Amino acid sequence: MICSDSFYRGMFLVAALWNLLGCAFLLLFPGSVFVSPYIERPVPPLFYQSWLALAFVFGIGYYFVYKDIYANKNIVIMGIIGKIAFAIIFTVNMLISPGVPKLFWGAVGGDAVFVILFLMFLAYAE
């Protein structure tokens, strides 16, 4: 059943892996991001790497929620805010900037799904 502790625990494990593996991929393969002549690799790469570090920390937070879903509900609220902010920033930039890689539509879509699931969890956990 979708509304069960085990479902939500598994969902937060998937959310953690989504962030952690996504960050690892983008750190190891920055060429998948900087493929357009409109987007140059940042020198130094601190903004890109800092963004990945924040996303990685969010992944660790989702892992904490997976370990104890009721004790870490505030992390879920932070996750909702972070995913909405990411989705807005990237959607606007993808619509107005021709060089943003289409790879990020998948990230925006995935994060939108997690926002819905996180909201469902908060309603369930009340």
Backbone as CSV, one residue per row, in Angstrom:
resi,resn,N_x,N_y,N_z,CA_x,CA_y,CA_z,C_x,C_y,C_z
1,MET,0.843,-1.181,0.000,0.000,0.000,0.000,0.889,1.246,0.000
2,ILE,0.452,2.276,-0.718,1.288,3.470,-0.856,1.430,4.221,0.459
3,CYS,0.421,4.264,1.280,0.496,4.998,2.538,0.869,4.058,3.674
4,SER,2.132,3.771,3.772,2.623,2.937,4.863,4.019,3.396,5.231
5,ASP,4.410,3.081,6.442,5.757,3.443,6.871,6.812,2.847,5.952
6,SER,6.630,1.594,5.571,7.656,0.949,4.736,7.740,1.599,3.357
7,PHE,6.595,2.023,2.799,6.627,2.722,1.513,7.433,4.006,1.640
8,TYR,7.127,4.803,2.667,7.805,6.085,2.805,9.277,5.918,3.171
9,ARG,9.603,4.918,3.973,11.015,4.663,4.259,11.757,4.371,2.952
10,GLY,11.202,3.483,2.136,11.824,3.166,0.846,11.917,4.371,-0.060
11,MET,10.881,5.201,-0.041,10.876,6.404,-0.878,11.993,7.349,-0.458
12,PHE,12.228,7.486,0.857,13.311,8.371,1.297,14.683,7.776,0.986
13,LEU,14.790,6.465,0.967,16.049,5.848,0.534,16.290,6.144,-0.946
14,VAL,15.256,6.037,-1.757,15.375,6.370,-3.187,15.712,7.853,-3.354
15,ALA,15.085,8.722,-2.557,15.385,10.162,-2.630,16.844,10.430,-2.277
16,ALA,17.346,9.724,-1.256,18.755,9.887,-0.879,19.659,9.460,-2.027
17,LEU,19.370,8.300,-2.612,20.189,7.808,-3.729,20.081,8.725,-4.942
18,TRP,18.895,9.273,-5.193,18.680,10.221,-6.294,19.664,11.384,-6.183
19,ASN,19.753,11.962,-4.984,20.660,13.094,-4.790,22.116,12.649,-4.791
20,LEU,22.437,11.613,-4.035,23.832,11.203,-3.883,24.425,10.716,-5.197
21,LEU,23.694,9.870,-5.909,24.210,9.346,-7.179,24.206,10.418,-8.261
22,GLY,23.190,11.297,-8.235,23.170,12.405,-9.192,24.364,13.318,-9.005
23,CYS,24.705,13.611,-7.759,25.871,14.458,-7.472,27.157,13.774,-7.912
24,ALA,27.259,12.498,-7.613,28.465,11.763,-8.003,28.619,11.780,-9.523
25,PHE,27.528,11.558,-10.254,27.569,11.575,-11.714,28.024,12.937,-12.236
26,LEU,27.425,14.006,-11.707,27.763,15.346,-12.194,29.165,15.777,-11.792
27,LEU,29.665,15.260,-10.671,31.036,15.560,-10.266,32.038,14.810,-11.147
28,LEU,31.728,13.557,-11.444,32.642,12.734,-12.245,32.554,13.034,-13.742
29,PHE,31.392,13.503,-14.189,31.184,13.757,-15.623,30.662,15.176,-15.855
30,PRO,31.452,16.180,-15.500,30.983,17.560,-15.699,30.751,17.886,-17.176
31,GLY,31.346,17.112,-18.062,31.128,17.333,-19.486,29.681,17.131,-19.899
32,SER,28.890,16.410,-19.081,27.472,16.244,-19.386,26.691,17.528,-19.117
33,VAL,27.282,18.429,-18.347,26.643,19.712,-18.050,27.168,20.795,-18.988
34,PHE,28.454,20.819,-19.170,29.082,21.898,-19.934,29.290,21.466,-21.388
35,VAL,28.160,21.208,-22.057,28.202,20.726,-23.435,27.850,21.816,-24.438
36,SER,27.407,22.939,-23.958,26.929,23.996,-24.840,27.971,25.106,-24.969
37,PRO,28.050,25.732,-26.123,28.952,26.877,-26.241,28.487,28.059,-25.396
38,TYR,27.241,28.017,-24.919,26.710,29.095,-24.093,27.092,28.942,-22.620
39,ILE,27.520,27.735,-22.238,27.864,27.486,-20.840,29.302,26.990,-20.777
40,GLU,30.147,27.803,-20.197,31.546,27.423,-20.052,31.769,26.822,-18.673
41,ARG,32.771,25.965,-18.588,33.136,25.427,-17.272,33.591,26.583,-16.396
42,PRO,33.053,26.642,-15.178,33.471,27.735,-14.291,34.912,27.540,-13.823
43,VAL,35.630,28.641,-13.811,37.015,28.621,-13.347,37.157,29.732,-12.315
44,PRO,37.426,29.391,-11.073,37.481,28.049,-10.512,36.068,27.458,-10.415
45,PRO,35.968,26.136,-10.297,34.652,25.483,-10.329,33.895,25.525,-9.001
46,LEU,34.198,26.502,-8.157,33.639,26.493,-6.810,32.117,26.589,-6.768
47,PHE,31.484,27.363,-7.661,30.024,27.457,-7.621,29.389,26.125,-7.991
48,TYR,29.895,25.505,-9.017,29.383,24.201,-9.454,29.595,23.162,-8.364
49,GLN,30.786,23.105,-7.820,31.089,22.119,-6.784,30.328,22.420,-5.496
50,SER,30.133,23.678,-5.157,29.357,24.040,-3.969,27.902,23.623,-4.131
51,TRP,27.352,23.829,-5.330,25.980,23.406,-5.615,25.869,21.890,-5.447
52,LEU,26.832,21.156,-5.963,26.813,19.704,-5.800,26.941,19.310,-4.331
53,ALA,27.759,20.023,-3.587,27.923,19.721,-2.159,26.603,19.910,-1.414
54,LEU,25.883,20.974,-1.727,24.587,21.186,-1.079,23.602,20.086,-1.435
55,ALA,23.541,19.710,-2.687,22.650,18.625,-3.096,23.047,17.313,-2.420
56,PHE,24.338,17.091,-2.243,24.836,15.898,-1.562,24.385,15.891,-0.092
57,VAL,24.480,17.048,0.558,24.049,17.153,1.956,22.544,16.875,2.075
58,PHE,21.762,17.374,1.135,20.336,17.059,1.133,20.144,15.543,1.023
59,GLY,20.933,14.886,0.202,20.851,13.430,0.079,21.123,12.738,1.401
60,ILE,22.101,13.224,2.136,22.387,12.668,3.456,21.189,12.897,4.385
61,GLY,20.580,14.065,4.282,19.383,14.346,5.076,18.262,13.370,4.781
62,TYR,18.025,13.065,3.499,16.978,12.101,3.148,17.313,10.717,3.694
63,TYR,18.605,10.399,3.759,19.011,9.128,4.358,18.667,9.126,5.848
64,PHE,18.868,10.252,6.532,18.486,10.344,7.944,16.980,10.123,8.108
65,VAL,16.185,10.682,7.191,14.733,10.480,7.250,14.416,8.996,7.035
66,TYR,15.073,8.378,6.088,14.896,6.938,5.849,15.134,6.144,7.133
67,LYS,16.169,6.517,7.880,16.504,5.797,9.113,15.434,5.986,10.191
68,ASP,14.815,7.173,10.264,13.784,7.450,11.267,12.844,8.513,10.715
69,ILE,11.782,8.061,10.058,10.917,8.998,9.326,10.202,9.990,10.230
70,TYR,9.890,9.601,11.451,9.133,10.507,12.313,10.014,11.516,13.044
71,ALA,11.233,11.161,13.343,12.124,12.069,14.071,12.730,13.140,13.167
72,ASN,12.591,12.993,11.855,13.278,13.886,10.917,12.331,14.590,9.950
73,LYS,11.112,14.862,10.396,10.141,15.512,9.511,10.584,16.901,9.069
74,ASN,11.340,17.606,9.897,11.794,18.950,9.500,12.760,18.889,8.320
75,ILE,13.511,17.812,8.199,14.375,17.642,7.028,13.521,17.534,5.774
76,VAL,12.364,16.899,5.898,11.449,16.768,4.757,10.972,18.150,4.315
77,ILE,10.644,19.001,5.259,10.210,20.371,4.929,11.337,21.113,4.218
78,MET,12.564,20.986,4.738,13.714,21.601,4.056,13.872,21.047,2.645
79,GLY,13.681,19.736,2.495,13.799,19.110,1.185,12.777,19.658,0.203
80,ILE,11.553,19.856,0.660,10.498,20.415,-0.201,10.911,21.808,-0.669
81,ILE,11.364,22.627,0.253,11.783,23.992,-0.103,12.955,23.948,-1.079
82,GLY,13.946,23.100,-0.799,15.114,23.001,-1.677,14.764,22.516,-3.069
83,LYS,13.901,21.504,-3.149,13.541,20.958,-4.463,12.690,21.941,-5.268
84,ILE,11.796,22.660,-4.592,11.008,23.673,-5.304,11.915,24.802,-5.799
85,ALA,12.826,25.253,-4.955,13.747,26.317,-5.365,14.589,25.875,-6.555
86,PHE,15.138,24.657,-6.490,15.924,24.119,-7.604,15.079,24.079,-8.873
87,ALA,13.856,23.551,-8.763,13.003,23.406,-9.944,12.681,24.762,-10.571
88,ILE,12.390,25.749,-9.750,12.071,27.077,-10.281,13.292,27.683,-10.975
89,ILE,14.429,27.659,-10.295,15.645,28.253,-10.861,16.012,27.583,-12.182
90,PHE,16.007,26.272,-12.210,16.415,25.580,-13.429,15.374,25.687,-14.532
91,THR,14.084,25.651,-14.189,13.048,25.786,-15.218,13.131,27.153,-15.882
92,VAL,13.219,28.203,-15.090,13.312,29.556,-15.657,14.542,29.667,-16.549
93,ASN,15.673,29.184,-16.056,16.897,29.287,-16.852,16.857,28.428,-18.106
94,MET,16.239,27.265,-18.039,16.142,26.440,-19.242,15.217,27.065,-20.275
95,LEU,14.214,27.795,-19.809,13.289,28.441,-20.744,13.871,29.696,-21.378
96,ILE,14.744,30.418,-20.650,15.254,31.681,-21.203,16.677,31.584,-21.744
97,SER,17.381,30.512,-21.425,18.768,30.367,-21.865,18.900,29.163,-22.778
98,PRO,19.362,29.378,-23.986,19.408,28.262,-24.938,20.444,27.197,-24.604
99,GLY,21.402,27.497,-23.771,22.503,26.568,-23.580,22.404,25.641,-22.390
100,VAL,21.344,25.743,-21.601,21.246,24.867,-20.439,20.943,23.449,-20.935
101,PRO,21.765,22.473,-20.556,21.566,21.108,-21.056,20.191,20.556,-20.707
102,LYS,19.601,19.853,-21.650,18.268,19.272,-21.459,18.286,18.179,-20.394
103,LEU,19.464,17.712,-20.025,19.637,16.740,-18.945,18.897,17.195,-17.689
104,PHE,18.836,18.499,-17.472,18.241,19.013,-16.248,16.721,18.944,-16.235
105,TRP,16.072,18.733,-17.388,14.622,18.525,-17.367,14.308,17.266,-16.563
106,GLY,15.155,16.254,-16.680,14.959,15.031,-15.898,15.103,15.288,-14.412
107,ALA,16.086,16.102,-14.043,16.287,16.431,-12.629,15.110,17.238,-12.089
108,VAL,14.618,18.189,-12.873,13.476,18.998,-12.447,12.237,18.113,-12.299
109,GLY,12.016,17.232,-13.263,10.865,16.334,-13.186,10.948,15.389,-11.999
110,GLY,12.126,14.825,-11.793,12.309,13.931,-10.652,12.094,14.645,-9.332
111,ASP,12.625,15.850,-9.217,12.438,16.612,-7.983,10.974,16.990,-7.780
112,ALA,10.252,17.280,-8.856,8.825,17.597,-8.737,8.055,16.392,-8.186
113,VAL,8.396,15.206,-8.651,7.763,13.986,-8.133,8.065,13.835,-6.644
114,PHE,9.315,14.079,-6.259,9.661,13.966,-4.842,8.938,15.012,-3.996
115,VAL,8.729,16.215,-4.509,7.977,17.228,-3.754,6.578,16.693,-3.445
116,ILE,5.924,16.115,-4.433,4.581,15.564,-4.226,4.615,14.439,-3.193
117,LEU,5.582,13.537,-3.347,5.703,12.425,-2.397,6.037,12.917,-0.991
118,PHE,6.898,13.913,-0.884,7.251,14.456,0.430,6.017,15.094,1.084
119,LEU,5.221,15.826,0.298,3.987,16.422,0.830,3.009,15.342,1.276
120,MET,2.907,14.282,0.492,2.061,13.157,0.878,2.523,12.551,2.201
121,PHE,3.852,12.424,2.357,4.392,11.892,3.593,4.015,12.775,4.778
122,LEU,4.173,14.088,4.629,3.848,14.992,5.737,2.371,14.878,6.135
123,ALA,1.502,14.733,5.157,0.081,14.546,5.459,-0.142,13.205,6.173
124,TYR,0.559,12.182,5.733,0.467,10.850,6.339,0.998,10.864,7.765
125,ALA,2.070,11.587,8.003,2.757,11.565,9.291,2.075,12.423,10.352
126,GLU,1.041,13.165,9.965,0.320,14.018,10.936,-0.314,13.203,12.022
